[in-house]
Amino acid sequence: MTENEVKNEIMAYLKIRQIFHWRNNTGRRGTVSYGFPGSADIIGILPTGHFIGVEVKGAGGIQSAKQKEFQLNVNANNGLYILAYSVEDVKTGLAEWLNI
């Protein structure tokens, strides 16, 4: 499964769970940068009011230094950050966070 297919599967799951979320695009086109460097691929707000960031990786993918820094900031501010290689990683992370 490609990274994009995993993202779509995760977003479909979050929609079913009624978790407010959106795809967060970052990057650069020519000399113009957009988005927050290192921010997660999918971001949103949990029913508890907490921030959620989901960084999606394909098989063998690793976080960049900026993505690790973003994760540290989310965790330090009582948010949930999930590094996901599949929708199962998101299900596990949410179950632990929401005690379900």
Stockholm file with secondary structure:
# STOCKHOLM 1.0

chainA/1-100         MTENEVKNEIMAYLKIRQIFHWRNNTGRRGTVSYGFPGSADIIGILPTGHFIGVEVKGAGGIQSAKQKEFQLNVNANNGLYILAYSVEDVKTGLAEWLNI
#=GR chainA/1-100 SS CCHHHHHHHHHHHHHHTTCEEEECCCEEETTEEESCTTCCSEEEECTTSCEEEEEECCTTCCCCHHHHHHHHHHHHTTCEEEEESSHHHHHHHHHHHHTC
#=GC SS_cons         CCHHHHHHHHHHHHHHTTCEEEECCCEEETTEEESCTTCCSEEEECTTSCEEEEEECCTTCCCCHHHHHHHHHHHHTTCEEEEESSHHHHHHHHHHHHTC
//
